[in-house]
Amino acid sequence: MGASVVRVATHDIETVRAVHAALDAHTPIALLHAKLPEGELARQRALALEAVWEPDDAVVLFTSGSTGAARGVVLPRAAIDAAAQASWEHLGRQDSDRWLCPLSLAHAGGLSIVVRCRAAGIPCEIVESADRARARARDTCTCTTDPCTCAGTLISLVPAQLAQLVPWPGLRAVLLGGAAAPRPLVDAAIARGVPVLQTYGLTETFGQVATAKVPGGPLVPLPGVTITGGTRGAPARLRVRGPMLASRYLDGERIAPELATADLGFVEDGHLIVVGRADDVIITGGENVHPDQVEAIVAGTRGVREVAAFGLADERWGQVVAIAIAVDDQFVEAHARGTWHRGLAPHARPRRLAITTGELPRLPGGKLDRRAIARLATSLIEYA
């Protein structure tokens, strides 16, 4: 197969047009994140330009690089079409739908919206934020439906974008993914009337392969998707099968027909439960601690805006649990220590703390940069 298109994915209609043109021409297109450092941008560009293509190859996206070097993922046309079909089958398509996209088009969460809307023949609007889209819709509304759909009926977000979202008439689903979302954040949004549907997906699956059916509900595998894992007592690496799987990585390693993820979890009564990542497990004094379990308790602490838990080397215990938190003026460390002491088993309690009133380090796509977070200076936490 001939040459591909390699494009830095700007957040605008021009990138959408480039994607449509490449799909129409059956030419593979590799999308690179606009905020990457120059060296990493050059590395990814070279990988895409040197690749050998197969007839059905459609899109190349790079993983976020949150736990290692970003890898190029090759998605065939059949896979992205299957992903779009499964998403619509789960959500249900409405003629009045309009999908807002504030996510990067260099990642599956954003690009999958473009492909879904293309497949369904509905508008896709590239927006900087939900607030700006809603304000613009109020100024330019020509809608004759009730409720008005000019501001969008669907939107996809990552957890960092959810806290300030205020619902509007006609908004029927907010797909939330990209990273684990603290339960208090989701509950607070639902209490404001935001119809949050949590999702689970990866670059290798072109986005969602499991999504809640109702706000706050459990994750349910999409039509055609099979997910296996461990049990509640012994979570194991999740394995995914389905027609939306990528074919391979750019380095040649095959992916389909089954993706062995780095995520730990299990399926119970048809519901997917993800408990964390295998490569993030903290082993302290012979006990396994999943960061998600620590983060769930810490995130519910008054004044904590976001949290990341990680392991730090320790001569006595092998590792100890450390946390980095972003806080506001309601945070009181003495109160927080009491919350963590009551809510966590002794081996799971944070022993080191990095604290900021700003933001925790993030990758260009918006995910927490856990490698950078683990390098932050910490202080000892002492419990009474």
C-alpha positions, -999 to 999 in steps of 0.1 A, spaced: 0 0 0 12 35 -7 20 65 15 0 77 45 -11 111 57 7 123 89 -10 152 105 -6 172 138 -42 172 150 -52 207 155 -85 212 174 -106 225 145 -127 216 115 -96 214 92 -84 182 110 -120 168 107 -119 175 69 -84 159 67 -98 127 84 -128 126 61 -106 130 30 -83 103 41 -111 79 48 -128 87 15 -95 81 -3 -87 49 16 -54 64 27 -41 57 62 -39 88 84 -17 91 115 -27 118 140 -2 134 164 -10 154 194 -3 192 189 11 196 225 38 170 223 74 181 229 93 185 196 114 154 201 85 131 208 66 147 179 95 139 155 98 103 169 61 96 163 61 113 128 91 91 118 74 59 130 43 67 110 62 77 78 83 45 79 54 22 85 44 -6 60 6 -5 55 -20 -32 50 -50 -27 26 -76 -20 53 -55 3 75 -74 35 83 -61 54 113 -30 54 135 -33 69 170 -6 69 197 -12 58 232 -10 84 259 24 74 272 12 76 308 32 45 319 58 42 291 68 53 257 37 61 235 30 33 210 14 37 176 -18 18 173 -31 8 138 -69 7 135 -84 -9 103 -114 6 87 -135 -24 98 -126 -17 134 -135 20 135 -168 13 117 -176 -15 142 -167 8 171 -191 35 158 -219 9 152 -216 -6 187 -216 29 203 -248 39 186 -264 6 193 -257 11 230 -267 48 232 -295 48 206 -293 74 177 -318 103 176 -324 124 145 -319 156 166 -285 145 180 -255 168 179 -223 156 195 -199 181 211 -162 173 210 -139 191 234 -113 162 234 -82 160 213 -86 145 178 -52 128 183 -68 104 208 -95 78 205 -119 97 228 -120 127 204 -115 110 170 -141 84 177 -167 111 179 -159 123 144 -162 87 131 -194 80 149 -210 112 136 -198 105 101 -213 70 103 -247 82 117 -250 114 96 -253 137 125 -234 170 133 -201 169 152 -191 202 167 -155 208 177 -156 229 209 -131 243 234 -154 237 263 -191 229 270 -196 263 285 -185 281 253 -206 258 232 -237 265 253 -231 303 253 -227 303 215 -259 282 210 -279 307 231 -267 335 208 -272 318 175 -301 294 182 -324 287 153 -338 255 168 -375 246 164 -374 216 187 -383 214 224 -360 211 242 -335 230 220 -307 209 207 -285 237 194 -262 233 224 -257 196 217 -273 164 229 -242 144 235 -207 153 248 -176 133 257 -154 144 286 -125 133 307 -128 136 345 -109 169 348 -136 186 326 -166 173 346 -164 193 378 -177 226 363 -202 212 338 -237 225 342 -264 206 323 -287 222 297 -320 212 282 -316 186 255 -284 172 269 -291 134 271 -257 118 278 -222 128 290 -198 100 281 -170 101 308 -138 83 302 -101 86 295 -92 79 332 -107 66 364 -132 91 378 -134 96 416 -169 85 427 -176 118 446 -169 137 414 -194 116 395 -220 117 423 -218 155 425 -223 159 388 -253 136 388 -268 155 417 -265 187 395 -285 169 368 -256 159 346 -265 126 328 -230 110 333 -225 77 316 -191 63 326 -171 44 300 -142 21 297 -121 19 266 -86 21 252 -67 34 222 -65 -2 210 -104 -5 210 -109 30 195 -126 42 226 -155 28 246 -161 -10 249 -181 -7 281 -205 20 291 -231 26 318 -267 24 306 -280 49 331 -263 78 350 -243 64 378 -249 28 367 -224 0 363 -203 -5 332 -219 -28 306 -199 -43 277 -211 -29 243 -228 -51 218 -203 -76 202 -177 -71 230 -165 -98 253 -145 -89 283 -130 -114 308 -110 -109 339 -106 -124 374 -130 -125 403 -140 -100 430 -116 -118 454 -88 -121 428 -90 -94 400 -70 -102 370 -59 -85 338 -88 -77 316 -90 -93 281 -111 -78 254 -124 -93 222 -146 -76 196 -147 -63 160 -134 -29 170 -99 -41 181 -69 -26 164 -49 -50 142 -14 -42 155 11 -17 169 34 1 145 63 -20 158 45 -51 143 31 -67 175 -3 -80 168 -34 -70 188 -65 -87 174 -82 -110 180 -77 -104 217 -63 -75 236 -46 -83 270 -48 -50 288 -28 -37 318 -61 -31 337 -72 -53 365 -108 -62 371 -136 -87 367 -171 -92 352 -199 -100 376 -236 -103 366 -228 -88 332 -212 -57 348 -175 -47 343 -156 -36 374 -122 -21 369 -101 -20 401 -68 -5 387 -38 -12 366 -15 -42 371 16 -20 366 4 5 393 -2 -20 421 18 -10 452 33 -39 472 39 -28 508 49 -53 534 37 -81 512 2 -66 508 -11 -55 474 -27 -20 474 -45 -8 443 -41 30 438 -78 33 428 -89 21 462 -68 47 480 -78 74 456 -115 67 462 -111 75 499 -88 104 495 -110 120 468 -139 121 493 -119 142 517 -130 178 522 -109 202 502 -93 176 479 -99 184 442 -79 156 427 -56 128 438 -31 103 425 -17 75 446 16 57 439 43 37 455 76 49 468 106 27 476 111 20 513 139 0 530 116 -16 556 83 -22 537 96 -25 501 72 3 491 49 27 510 17 43 497 22 79 487 -3 104 474 -2 137 455 -32 159 460 -45 192 446 -65 211 473 -86 242 479 -89 263 510 -113 239 527 -85 213 531 -73 207 567 -46 181 569 -55 170 605 -90 163 594 -78 146 563 -55 123 583 -85 112 604 -105 104 572 -77 83 557 -71 65 591 -107 55 594 -113 47 557 -82 26 549 -66 -5 562 -32 2 579 -11 -10 550 -32 11 525 -30 44 544 -8 71 527 25 75 543 40 102 521 22 133 508 28 158 480 4 187 481 -4 216 458 -30 243 454 -25 243 417 -29 213 393 -13 179 393 10 172 363 -8 161 332 0 147 298 -10 166 266 -42 145 263 -53 155 298 -45 123 317 -25 126 349 12 122 343 19 95 368 56 93 361 60 130 368 37 128 398 59 100 413 89 124 411 73 151 432 88 159 466 68 144 495 66 148 532 59 122 559 24 116 571 21 107 608 -11 93 622 -20 97 659 
